[in-house]
């Protein structure tokens, strides 16, 4: 393991960093933030509330800011030992750099080695530059030969460059105006006075690549280094990209150089996002499904699209969301009898008449897209690199059907074009399946993060919330998420994070699910996933539930000295141990049936209660089987044994061994 910096080295690093910030040369990475939104994020990190953390991050909270006590969210989560929160913050771009004061402070304050090793595993490329994979793909388009996606050939003295009109239009005001006036342009020649090396450096910058340390030039190249620098200055001015020249002249300081590159990548992503919104989404076409294949979209079009992606509305959605009375309000499609900048022609461009007074026509959405961006999907990369019909050039754009709804496809395209994945919890499972279908691993992981954080609710003990003077927010588990669908989705899409999340979700709410028939069916499915299963084989889902169930109660006992109550030494359960302390046979306070159930709460045959919350009687708390325990910890000890017994009973009923 890499050694940590000494205290004197930290002080020197902090002093140098402070001076650069005061001089205005370096942007402060951990600014002071006293906003209510940031305070809520910090509080969630202290408690380990994954759902609230994700909500605050989605709402725009600065995860790298610091509070009035000089703590960042990452430091708070590390200090309090919340591994999942630390992981979420790092995946969202939280900084933990070894050569900075806050980074070293975060490592020093980590509660355990598991969290410290996680922090150390997130280097610069993963933690501080989450857009790096996006930028790397854009840069790779300059040198990619198969499949060929370029639509503009730029020639120099002895070199040629295969470029993409939509990227040039998004990144350069000059190209935007030139290509808007003449979208049919397919070639362009660089003046002989401009060194091709200078144009190459400029294009690499436009395509989000790093400026090379060696610009070229010298003997045998035909141009000196000064001539190349002069050429870059001219190109920077001509293409209206002043930041290009600034990047060439930037300081050799590593942090300054990295800061400038991070800002430029974010700027480039924003420019491509604007292009995506103004050209792809703005020009999507909604047509009757039966006429979707009749759309004719000229290959030479003003938004430089080279393929159409089709998504159909499900029949149920057509019937429920689009009644016949709403048919006139369906967004109209531009009607063109002749090509209008290539968008679109043919009968599908006209609104169709509703074929029935009671059932409207099924609708489909066509999205114009660019193969260069679709290549981020392994599905499309394989399709366009093969001899399939979809890979061939045709006078009109090929239409490729995608098995998902239009809103899901729009979310997928937004990710491919912008690296953004902002979608609500109720769409997350569908996005997960679409990403799995199209082989987009990063989007699969982002969908899993949304499910396992927004669907997590709050699992922090109530006592933790009382300590900080906050009330537990109301839970809406049944409304937010179908945990059975989530676990099965994790199995089908091979996402271990969802399997672990499902097990933890069940464990922290086991009394709610243990008697449900669907829970029993899920356990049988988990057992059946092992081929040629033997009686001695464990059931993976049940093993994970037991582990998190132990964690659920152990976290409360470790700080109270009651962990011995969970031991089974000498076949003496927690109930018998409490019985000695209370002077009763089984450790529970003996009360009459009326006292057990003063409000008429119904007790099922298995002892579970249909009431919500934790009923109390004169300060005592009831267990899951309706008895009254001496205190909350005694109740937990008994409940833990009851839940374990229910698991064993379930296995016996299913005739399974685990």
C-alpha positions as CSV (number, residue, x, y, z in Angstrom):
1,X,0.0,0.0,0.0
2,X,1.2,3.5,-0.8
3,X,2.5,5.3,2.2
4,X,0.7,8.4,3.5
5,X,2.2,11.8,3.4
6,X,3.9,13.1,6.6
7,X,2.3,16.0,8.5
8,X,5.0,18.5,7.4
9,X,4.4,17.4,3.7
10,X,0.7,18.0,4.2
11,X,1.3,21.5,5.6
12,X,3.5,22.4,2.7
13,X,1.0,21.1,0.2
14,X,-1.8,23.0,1.9
15,X,0.2,26.3,1.9
16,X,1.1,26.0,-1.8
17,X,-2.5,25.2,-2.7
18,X,-3.8,28.2,-0.7
19,X,-1.4,30.5,-2.5
20,X,-2.5,29.3,-6.0
21,X,-6.1,29.9,-5.0
22,X,-5.4,33.4,-3.7
23,X,-3.6,34.2,-6.9
24,X,-6.6,33.1,-8.9
25,X,-4.6,30.5,-10.8
26,X,-6.3,27.5,-9.2
27,X,-9.9,26.8,-8.7
28,X,-10.8,25.9,-5.1
29,X,-12.0,22.3,-5.2
30,X,-13.6,22.3,-1.7
31,X,-15.5,25.7,-1.4
32,X,-17.4,26.5,1.7
33,X,-21.2,25.7,1.3
34,X,-23.7,26.7,3.9
35,X,-26.8,26.0,1.8
36,X,-29.7,23.9,3.1
37,X,-29.3,21.4,0.3
38,X,-25.7,20.8,1.1
39,X,-26.4,20.6,4.9
40,X,-29.0,17.9,4.1
41,X,-26.4,16.0,2.1
42,X,-23.9,16.1,4.9
43,X,-26.5,14.9,7.4
44,X,-27.4,12.0,5.1
45,X,-23.7,11.1,4.9
46,X,-23.5,11.1,8.7
47,X,-26.5,8.8,9.0
48,X,-25.7,6.6,6.0
49,X,-29.0,7.5,4.3
50,X,-28.3,6.4,0.7
51,X,-31.6,7.5,-0.7
52,X,-31.3,11.1,0.6
53,X,-27.7,11.2,-0.6
54,X,-28.7,10.3,-4.1
55,X,-31.6,12.8,-4.1
56,X,-29.4,15.6,-3.0
57,X,-26.7,14.7,-5.6
58,X,-29.4,14.7,-8.3
59,X,-30.7,18.0,-7.1
60,X,-27.3,19.5,-7.7
61,X,-25.6,19.5,-4.3
62,X,-21.8,20.1,-4.6
63,X,-20.4,16.8,-3.3
64,X,-16.9,18.3,-3.1
65,X,-17.9,21.4,-1.0
66,X,-17.2,21.6,2.8
67,X,-19.4,22.6,5.7
68,X,-18.7,25.2,8.5
69,X,-16.6,22.6,10.3
70,X,-14.4,22.0,7.2
71,X,-15.9,18.5,6.6
72,X,-16.7,17.3,3.1
73,X,-19.5,14.7,2.5
74,X,-16.8,12.1,1.7
75,X,-14.9,12.7,4.9
76,X,-18.2,12.4,6.9
77,X,-19.2,9.2,5.3
78,X,-15.7,7.7,5.7
79,X,-15.5,8.8,9.3
80,X,-18.9,7.3,10.2
81,X,-18.1,4.0,8.4
82,X,-20.8,4.1,5.7
83,X,-19.2,2.0,3.0
84,X,-22.1,2.2,0.5
85,X,-22.4,6.0,0.9
86,X,-18.6,6.4,0.3
87,X,-18.9,4.2,-2.8
88,X,-21.8,6.3,-4.1
89,X,-19.9,9.6,-3.6
90,X,-16.8,8.3,-5.3
91,X,-18.9,7.0,-8.3
92,X,-20.5,10.5,-8.5
93,X,-17.2,12.3,-8.7
94,X,-16.2,13.0,-5.1
95,X,-12.5,13.9,-4.8
96,X,-10.0,11.9,-2.8
97,X,-6.6,12.9,-4.2
98,X,-3.5,11.7,-2.4
99,X,-1.5,15.0,-2.8
100,X,-4.2,17.3,-1.4
101,X,-5.0,18.2,2.2
102,X,-8.6,17.1,2.1
103,X,-7.7,13.9,0.3
104,X,-5.1,12.9,2.9
105,X,-7.5,13.9,5.6
106,X,-10.2,11.7,4.2
107,X,-7.8,8.7,4.2
108,X,-6.6,9.4,7.8
109,X,-10.2,9.6,9.1
110,X,-11.6,6.5,7.4
111,X,-13.2,4.3,10.0
112,X,-11.8,1.0,8.8
113,X,-9.4,-0.5,6.2
114,X,-12.3,-1.6,3.9
115,X,-13.2,2.1,3.4
116,X,-9.6,3.2,3.2
117,X,-8.8,0.7,0.5
118,X,-11.9,1.8,-1.4
119,X,-10.7,5.4,-1.3
120,X,-7.2,4.4,-2.4
121,X,-8.6,2.4,-5.4
122,X,-10.2,5.5,-6.8
123,X,-7.4,7.3,-8.7
124,X,-7.8,10.5,-10.7
125,X,-9.3,9.0,-13.8
126,X,-12.1,7.3,-11.9
127,X,-12.9,9.8,-9.1
128,X,-12.2,13.3,-10.3
129,X,-12.9,12.8,-14.0
130,X,-16.1,10.7,-14.5
131,X,-16.4,12.0,-18.0
132,X,-13.1,10.5,-19.1
133,X,-14.7,7.4,-20.8
134,X,-17.0,9.8,-22.7
135,X,-14.1,12.0,-23.8
136,X,-12.0,8.9,-24.7
137,X,-14.7,7.7,-27.1
138,X,-15.0,11.0,-28.8
139,X,-11.2,11.2,-29.3
140,X,-11.1,7.6,-30.7
141,X,-13.4,8.6,-33.6
142,X,-10.4,10.4,-35.1
143,X,-8.6,7.2,-35.7
144,X,-11.4,4.6,-36.0
145,X,-11.4,2.8,-39.3
146,X,-14.1,0.2,-38.7
147,X,-16.9,1.0,-38.8
148,X,-16.5,4.1,-40.8
149,X,-18.7,6.9,-39.4
150,X,-17.1,10.1,-40.8
151,X,-19.0,12.3,-43.2
152,X,-16.4,15.1,-43.9
153,X,-13.0,14.6,-45.5
154,X,-10.5,17.4,-44.8
155,X,-7.3,17.3,-46.8
156,X,-4.0,19.0,-46.2
157,X,-0.6,19.0,-48.0
158,X,0.2,15.4,-47.4
159,X,-2.5,14.3,-44.8
160,X,-6.2,13.8,-44.6
161,X,-8.6,13.9,-41.7
162,X,-11.9,12.0,-41.5
163,X,-14.2,14.1,-39.4
164,X,-17.8,14.3,-38.2
165,X,-20.0,17.2,-39.1
166,X,-22.2,17.1,-36.0
167,X,-19.2,17.2,-33.7
168,X,-17.6,20.1,-35.6
169,X,-20.9,22.0,-35.5
170,X,-21.4,21.4,-31.8
171,X,-17.8,22.4,-30.9
172,X,-16.9,25.2,-33.3
173,X,-19.0,28.3,-34.1
174,X,-17.2,28.6,-37.5
175,X,-18.1,25.1,-38.6
176,X,-21.6,25.5,-37.3
177,X,-22.2,28.5,-39.6
178,X,-20.4,27.0,-42.5
179,X,-22.1,23.6,-42.4
180,X,-25.5,25.1,-41.6
181,X,-25.3,27.0,-44.9
182,X,-24.0,24.0,-46.9
183,X,-24.9,20.8,-45.1
184,X,-24.2,18.7,-48.2
185,X,-20.5,19.5,-47.9
186,X,-18.4,16.3,-47.9
187,X,-14.9,17.7,-48.4
188,X,-12.8,20.6,-47.4
189,X,-9.2,21.6,-48.2
190,X,-6.8,23.3,-45.7
191,X,-4.7,26.2,-47.1
192,X,-1.1,25.2,-47.8
193,X,0.1,27.9,-45.4
194,X,-1.4,25.9,-42.5
195,X,0.8,23.1,-41.2
196,X,-1.2,19.8,-41.1
197,X,0.4,19.2,-37.7
198,X,-1.3,22.3,-36.4
199,X,-4.7,21.3,-37.8
200,X,-4.2,17.8,-36.3
201,X,-3.6,19.3,-32.8
202,X,-6.7,21.5,-33.2
203,X,-8.9,18.6,-34.2
204,X,-7.6,16.5,-31.3
205,X,-8.6,19.3,-29.0
206,X,-12.1,19.7,-30.7
207,X,-12.5,15.9,-30.2
208,X,-11.8,16.3,-26.4
209,X,-8.3,14.9,-26.6
210,X,-5.3,16.1,-24.7
211,X,-2.8,18.5,-26.3
212,X,0.4,16.6,-27.0
213,X,3.5,17.7,-25.3
214,X,5.4,17.5,-28.6
215,X,3.6,19.5,-31.3
216,X,5.8,18.2,-34.1
217,X,7.9,20.2,-36.5
218,X,11.6,20.2,-37.2
219,X,13.8,18.6,-39.8
220,X,12.0,16.4,-42.3
221,X,8.5,17.6,-41.4
222,X,8.4,20.7,-43.7
223,X,7.6,23.0,-40.9
224,X,9.4,24.4,-37.9
225,X,8.0,24.3,-34.4
226,X,7.4,28.1,-34.5
227,X,5.4,27.7,-37.7
228,X,3.3,25.0,-36.1
229,X,2.6,27.3,-33.1
230,X,1.7,30.1,-35.4
231,X,-0.6,27.8,-37.4
232,X,-2.4,26.7,-34.1
233,X,-2.9,30.4,-33.2
234,X,-4.5,31.1,-36.6
235,X,-6.7,28.0,-36.5
236,X,-7.8,28.9,-32.9
237,X,-8.9,32.3,-34.1
238,X,-10.4,31.1,-37.4
239,X,-12.5,28.3,-35.8
240,X,-13.5,30.7,-33.0
241,X,-12.0,28.4,-30.3
242,X,-9.8,30.7,-28.1
243,X,-9.4,28.1,-25.4
244,X,-7.3,26.0,-27.9
245,X,-4.5,28.6,-27.9
246,X,-4.8,29.0,-24.1
247,X,-4.4,25.2,-23.6
248,X,-1.2,25.2,-25.7
249,X,0.3,27.9,-23.6
250,X,-0.8,26.6,-20.3
251,X,1.5,26.0,-17.3
252,X,3.3,22.8,-16.8
253,X,1.8,22.6,-13.3
254,X,0.0,19.2,-13.1
255,X,-3.0,20.4,-11.2
256,X,-3.5,23.5,-13.3
257,X,-3.2,21.4,-16.5
258,X,-5.7,18.8,-15.1
259,X,-8.1,21.5,-14.0
260,X,-8.2,23.1,-17.5
261,X,-8.7,19.7,-19.2
262,X,-11.6,18.9,-16.8
263,X,-13.2,22.2,-17.5
264,X,-12.8,21.7,-21.3
265,X,-14.3,18.2,-21.2
266,X,-17.3,19.5,-19.2
267,X,-17.7,22.3,-21.7
268,X,-17.5,19.8,-24.6
269,X,-20.1,17.6,-23.0
270,X,-22.4,20.6,-22.5
271,X,-22.0,21.6,-26.2
272,X,-22.9,18.0,-27.3
273,X,-25.8,18.0,-25.0
274,X,-27.2,21.2,-26.5
275,X,-26.7,19.7,-30.0
276,X,-28.5,16.5,-28.9
277,X,-31.5,18.5,-27.5
278,X,-31.7,21.0,-30.4
279,X,-31.3,18.5,-33.2
280,X,-31.9,14.9,-32.2
281,X,-34.8,15.3,-29.7
282,X,-36.3,18.3,-31.4
283,X,-36.6,16.4,-34.7
284,X,-37.9,13.1,-33.4
285,X,-41.0,12.0,-35.3
286,X,-44.1,10.4,-33.8
287,X,-46.1,8.3,-36.3
288,X,-48.6,5.5,-36.5
289,X,-46.8,2.2,-35.9
290,X,-48.2,0.7,-39.1
291,X,-46.7,3.5,-41.1
292,X,-43.4,3.8,-39.3
293,X,-41.4,1.8,-41.8
294,X,-42.7,4.0,-44.6
295,X,-40.7,7.1,-43.4
296,X,-38.2,8.4,-45.9
297,X,-35.5,10.5,-44.4
298,X,-32.8,11.7,-46.8
299,X,-29.3,10.7,-46.0
300,X,-28.1,14.2,-46.8
301,X,-29.9,16.1,-44.0
302,X,-29.3,19.2,-42.0
303,X,-28.7,17.4,-38.7
304,X,-26.2,15.0,-40.3
305,X,-28.1,11.9,-38.9
306,X,-27.1,8.6,-40.5
307,X,-29.6,6.2,-38.9
308,X,-33.1,6.2,-37.4
309,X,-34.0,4.4,-34.2
310,X,-37.6,3.3,-33.7
311,X,-39.4,2.6,-30.4
312,X,-43.0,1.6,-30.2
313,X,-45.4,2.5,-27.4
314,X,-46.8,-0.6,-25.6
315,X,-50.4,-1.5,-26.3
316,X,-51.4,-1.0,-22.7
317,X,-49.9,2.5,-22.7
318,X,-51.8,3.3,-25.9
319,X,-55.1,2.3,-24.4
320,X,-54.6,3.9,-21.0
321,X,-52.7,7.1,-21.8
322,X,-54.1,8.0,-25.2
323,X,-57.9,7.7,-25.2
324,X,-59.8,8.5,-28.3
325,X,-60.8,11.9,-26.9
326,X,-57.2,12.9,-26.6
327,X,-56.2,11.9,-30.2
328,X,-56.2,15.5,-31.5
329,X,-53.6,16.5,-28.9
330,X,-51.0,14.1,-30.1
331,X,-47.9,16.2,-31.1
332,X,-48.1,16.9,-34.8
333,X,-45.4,15.9,-37.3
334,X,-44.1,18.3,-39.9
335,X,-45.8,17.8,-43.2
336,X,-43.5,18.1,-46.2
337,X,-44.2,17.2,-49.8
338,X,-40.6,18.0,-50.8
339,X,-37.4,17.5,-48.9
340,X,-36.9,20.3,-46.3
341,X,-33.3,20.1,-45.3
342,X,-33.7,16.3,-45.6
343,X,-36.3,16.0,-42.8
344,X,-38.5,14.0,-43.5
345,X,-40.6,13.0,-46.6
346,X,-43.2,10.3,-47.3
347,X,-46.6,9.3,-46.0
348,X,-45.5,8.8,-42.4
349,X,-44.8,12.6,-42.1
350,X,-48.6,13.2,-42.1
351,X,-50.9,12.7,-39.2
352,X,-53.0,9.6,-39.7
353,X,-56.7,9.3,-38.9
354,X,-57.7,7.4,-35.8
355,X,-59.0,4.1,-37.1
356,X,-61.5,3.6,-34.3
357,X,-63.6,5.8,-32.1
358,X,-62.8,3.7,-29.0
359,X,-59.2,2.7,-29.7
360,X,-56.5,5.1,-31.2
361,X,-53.8,3.9,-33.5
362,X,-50.7,2.6,-31.9
363,X,-47.9,5.2,-32.1
364,X,-44.1,4.9,-32.7
365,X,-41.3,7.4,-32.2
366,X,-38.4,7.7,-34.6
367,X,-35.2,9.3,-33.3
368,X,-32.5,10.6,-35.8
369,X,-29.2,9.5,-34.5
370,X,-25.5,9.4,-35.4
371,X,-23.7,6.1,-35.6
372,X,-20.5,7.6,-34.2
373,X,-22.3,8.0,-30.8
374,X,-24.2,4.8,-31.0
375,X,-20.8,2.9,-31.1
376,X,-20.6,3.4,-27.4
377,X,-23.0,0.5,-27.3
378,X,-21.4,-2.9,-28.0
379,X,-24.7,-3.9,-29.7
380,X,-24.4,-1.2,-32.3
381,X,-20.7,-1.5,-32.6
382,X,-21.1,-5.2,-33.7
383,X,-24.1,-4.3,-35.9
384,X,-22.3,-1.5,-37.8
385,X,-19.0,-3.4,-38.1
386,X,-20.7,-6.4,-39.8
387,X,-22.3,-7.1,-43.1
388,X,-25.8,-6.7,-41.8
389,X,-28.3,-4.6,-43.8
390,X,-28.3,-1.9,-41.1
391,X,-24.6,-1.3,-41.8
392,X,-25.0,-0.5,-45.5
393,X,-25.3,3.0,-47.0
394,X,-28.6,3.8,-48.6
395,X,-30.2,6.9,-50.1
396,X,-32.6,7.1,-47.1
397,X,-31.7,6.4,-43.5
398,X,-32.0,2.8,-42.2
399,X,-34.7,2.3,-39.5
400,X,-33.6,0.1,-36.6
401,X,-36.3,-1.0,-34.2
402,X,-35.3,-1.1,-30.5
403,X,-37.4,-3.2,-28.1
404,X,-38.2,-0.6,-25.5
405,X,-40.6,2.3,-25.0
406,X,-39.9,5.8,-26.5
407,X,-39.1,7.4,-23.2
408,X,-36.6,4.6,-22.3
409,X,-34.9,4.9,-25.7
410,X,-34.7,8.7,-25.2
411,X,-33.0,8.1,-21.9
412,X,-30.5,5.7,-23.5
413,X,-29.7,8.1,-26.3
414,X,-29.2,11.0,-23.7
415,X,-26.6,8.8,-22.0
416,X,-24.8,7.9,-25.2
417,X,-24.6,11.6,-26.3
418,X,-24.0,13.3,-23.0
419,X,-23.0,10.7,-20.3
420,X,-26.0,11.9,-18.3
421,X,-28.4,9.4,-16.8
422,X,-31.1,11.4,-15.1
423,X,-34.2,9.2,-14.7
424,X,-36.6,8.5,-11.9
425,X,-36.8,5.3,-9.9
426,X,-39.9,4.1,-11.7
427,X,-38.0,4.0,-15.0
428,X,-34.8,2.5,-13.5
429,X,-35.6,-1.2,-14.1
430,X,-36.7,-0.6,-17.7
431,X,-33.5,1.4,-18.3
432,X,-31.5,-1.5,-16.8
433,X,-33.1,-4.0,-19.2
434,X,-32.6,-1.7,-22.2
435,X,-28.9,-1.1,-21.3
436,X,-28.5,-4.9,-20.9
437,X,-30.1,-5.4,-24.3
438,X,-27.8,-2.9,-26.0
439,X,-24.7,-4.0,-24.0
440,X,-24.1,-0.6,-22.4
441,X,-22.3,-1.6,-19.2
442,X,-21.9,1.9,-17.7
443,X,-25.6,2.7,-18.1
444,X,-26.4,-0.7,-16.4
445,X,-24.3,0.3,-13.4
446,X,-25.9,3.7,-13.3
447,X,-29.4,2.2,-13.3
448,X,-28.3,-0.2,-10.5
449,X,-27.1,2.8,-8.5
450,X,-30.5,4.6,-8.9
451,X,-32.4,1.4,-7.8
452,X,-30.1,0.6,-4.8
453,X,-30.1,4.2,-3.5
454,X,-33.4,5.8,-4.3
455,X,-35.1,2.5,-3.7
456,X,-33.2,1.9,-0.5
457,X,-35.4,4.1,1.8
458,X,-33.7,4.7,5.1
459,X,-32.2,1.8,7.0
460,X,-30.6,3.8,9.7
461,X,-31.9,2.9,13.2
462,X,-34.4,5.3,14.7
463,X,-32.0,6.0,17.5
464,X,-29.5,7.4,15.1
465,X,-32.0,9.9,13.8
466,X,-33.0,10.9,17.3
467,X,-29.4,11.6,18.2
468,X,-29.2,14.3,15.5
469,X,-32.6,15.7,16.3
470,X,-34.3,14.5,13.1
471,X,-37.4,12.5,12.5
472,X,-37.4,9.4,10.3
473,X,-39.1,10.3,7.0
474,X,-42.2,8.3,6.1
475,X,-41.5,5.2,4.0
476,X,-43.3,4.4,0.8
477,X,-41.6,1.1,0.0
478,X,-44.7,-0.4,-1.6
479,X,-45.0,2.6,-3.9
480,X,-41.4,3.2,-4.7
481,X,-40.2,-0.2,-5.7
482,X,-41.1,-3.9,-6.3
483,X,-38.3,-5.6,-4.6
484,X,-39.2,-9.0,-6.2
485,X,-38.8,-7.5,-9.7
486,X,-35.5,-5.9,-8.7
487,X,-34.0,-9.1,-7.5
488,X,-35.1,-11.0,-10.6
489,X,-33.8,-8.1,-12.8
490,X,-30.4,-8.4,-11.0
491,X,-30.3,-12.1,-11.8
492,X,-31.3,-11.7,-15.5
493,X,-28.9,-8.8,-16.1
494,X,-26.1,-10.2,-14.0
495,X,-25.7,-7.2,-11.8
496,X,-24.4,-8.4,-8.4
497,X,-25.1,-5.0,-6.8
498,X,-28.8,-5.5,-7.2
499,X,-28.7,-9.0,-5.8
500,X,-26.9,-7.7,-2.7
501,X,-29.3,-4.7,-2.5
502,X,-32.3,-7.1,-2.6
503,X,-30.9,-9.3,0.1
504,X,-30.2,-6.3,2.4
505,X,-33.7,-4.8,1.6
506,X,-35.3,-8.1,2.6
507,X,-33.2,-8.4,5.7
508,X,-34.1,-5.0,7.1
509,X,-37.8,-5.6,6.5
510,X,-37.9,-9.4,6.9
511,X,-40.9,-9.4,9.2
512,X,-42.9,-7.8,6.4
513,X,-41.9,-10.4,3.7
514,X,-41.2,-13.6,5.5
515,X,-44.8,-14.9,5.4
516,X,-45.5,-13.9,1.8
517,X,-46.0,-16.6,-0.7
518,X,-44.0,-14.7,-3.4
519,X,-41.0,-14.5,-1.0
520,X,-41.1,-18.3,-0.7
521,X,-41.2,-18.6,-4.5
522,X,-38.2,-16.3,-4.8
523,X,-36.2,-18.5,-2.4
524,X,-37.1,-21.5,-4.5
525,X,-36.0,-19.6,-7.6
526,X,-32.7,-18.8,-5.9
527,X,-32.2,-22.4,-5.0
528,X,-33.0,-23.5,-8.5
529,X,-30.3,-21.2,-10.0
530,X,-27.7,-23.7,-8.9
531,X,-27.3,-26.5,-11.5
532,X,-27.4,-30.0,-10.1
533,X,-28.0,-28.7,-6.6
534,X,-27.1,-30.9,-3.7
535,X,-28.7,-30.9,-0.3
536,X,-25.5,-29.5,1.2
537,X,-25.4,-26.5,-1.2
538,X,-26.4,-23.2,0.2
539,X,-29.0,-20.8,-1.2
540,X,-27.2,-17.6,-2.2
541,X,-30.1,-15.2,-1.6
542,X,-30.9,-16.7,1.8
543,X,-27.2,-16.6,2.8
544,X,-27.1,-12.9,2.0
545,X,-30.3,-12.3,3.9
546,X,-28.9,-14.0,7.0
547,X,-25.8,-12.0,6.8
548,X,-27.6,-8.6,6.5
549,X,-30.1,-9.7,9.2
550,X,-27.2,-10.3,11.5
551,X,-25.8,-6.9,10.5
552,X,-29.1,-5.3,11.2
553,X,-29.2,-6.4,14.8
554,X,-25.4,-6.5,15.5
555,X,-25.0,-2.8,14.7
556,X,-27.4,-2.0,17.6
557,X,-25.8,-4.5,20.0
558,X,-22.2,-3.7,19.5
559,X,-22.4,-0.3,21.1
560,X,-24.7,-1.4,23.9
561,X,-22.8,-4.5,25.2
562,X,-25.7,-6.8,24.4
563,X,-24.0,-8.8,21.6
564,X,-23.8,-11.7,24.0
565,X,-27.5,-12.0,23.8
566,X,-27.2,-13.3,20.3
567,X,-24.8,-16.1,21.2
568,X,-26.1,-19.6,21.3
569,X,-23.6,-21.1,23.6
570,X,-24.9,-24.0,25.6
571,X,-28.1,-23.9,23.6
572,X,-29.2,-21.0,25.7
573,X,-31.0,-18.5,23.5
574,X,-31.5,-14.8,24.2
575,X,-35.0,-15.4,25.5
576,X,-33.7,-17.7,28.4
577,X,-30.9,-15.2,29.2
578,X,-33.4,-12.4,29.5
579,X,-35.7,-14.6,31.6
580,X,-33.1,-14.8,34.3
581,X,-32.7,-11.0,34.3
582,X,-36.4,-10.4,34.5
583,X,-37.3,-13.2,36.9
584,X,-39.6,-14.9,34.4
585,X,-39.4,-18.1,32.5
586,X,-38.7,-16.8,29.0
587,X,-37.5,-13.2,29.6
588,X,-40.8,-11.5,28.6
589,X,-42.9,-9.5,30.9
590,X,-46.1,-11.5,31.7
591,X,-49.2,-9.4,31.0
592,X,-52.8,-10.2,30.3
593,X,-54.2,-10.6,26.8
594,X,-55.9,-7.2,27.1
595,X,-52.6,-5.6,28.1
596,X,-50.8,-7.3,25.2
597,X,-53.2,-5.9,22.8
598,X,-54.8,-2.8,24.4
599,X,-55.9,-1.3,21.1
600,X,-57.3,-4.4,19.5
601,X,-54.4,-5.0,17.2
602,X,-54.9,-8.3,15.4
603,X,-52.3,-10.9,16.0
604,X,-51.9,-13.6,13.3
605,X,-51.5,-17.3,14.1
606,X,-47.8,-17.0,13.5
607,X,-47.5,-14.3,16.0
608,X,-46.9,-11.4,13.6
609,X,-48.8,-8.2,14.1
610,X,-50.7,-6.4,11.4
611,X,-50.1,-3.0,13.0
612,X,-47.3,-0.8,11.9
613,X,-44.7,0.7,14.1
614,X,-43.6,-0.6,17.5
615,X,-46.4,-0.8,20.1
616,X,-45.5,0.2,23.6
617,X,-47.0,-0.5,27.0
618,X,-45.8,1.5,30.0
619,X,-42.5,2.0,28.3
620,X,-42.2,-1.7,27.3
621,X,-42.0,-2.8,23.7
622,X,-43.6,-5.8,22.1
623,X,-41.8,-8.5,20.2
624,X,-42.9,-9.8,16.8
625,X,-45.0,-12.6,18.4
626,X,-47.0,-10.1,20.5
627,X,-45.2,-10.5,23.8
628,X,-43.8,-7.5,25.7
629,X,-40.0,-7.2,26.3
630,X,-38.3,-5.2,28.9
631,X,-36.7,-2.7,26.5
632,X,-35.8,-2.2,22.9
633,X,-32.7,-4.3,23.0
634,X,-34.4,-7.2,24.6
635,X,-37.0,-7.0,21.9
636,X,-34.4,-7.0,19.2
637,X,-32.7,-10.1,20.7
638,X,-36.0,-12.0,20.7
639,X,-37.0,-10.7,17.3
640,X,-33.7,-11.9,15.8
641,X,-34.3,-15.4,17.1
642,X,-37.9,-15.3,15.9
643,X,-36.9,-14.3,12.4
644,X,-34.2,-17.0,12.2
645,X,-36.8,-19.5,13.3
646,X,-39.1,-18.3,10.6
647,X,-36.3,-18.8,8.0
648,X,-35.8,-22.4,9.2
649,X,-39.5,-23.0,9.1
650,X,-39.7,-21.7,5.5
651,X,-36.9,-24.0,4.4
652,X,-38.7,-27.0,6.0
653,X,-41.9,-26.1,4.3
654,X,-40.1,-25.8,1.0
655,X,-38.2,-29.0,1.7
656,X,-34.9,-27.3,1.1
657,X,-31.6,-27.7,2.9
658,X,-29.4,-24.6,3.3
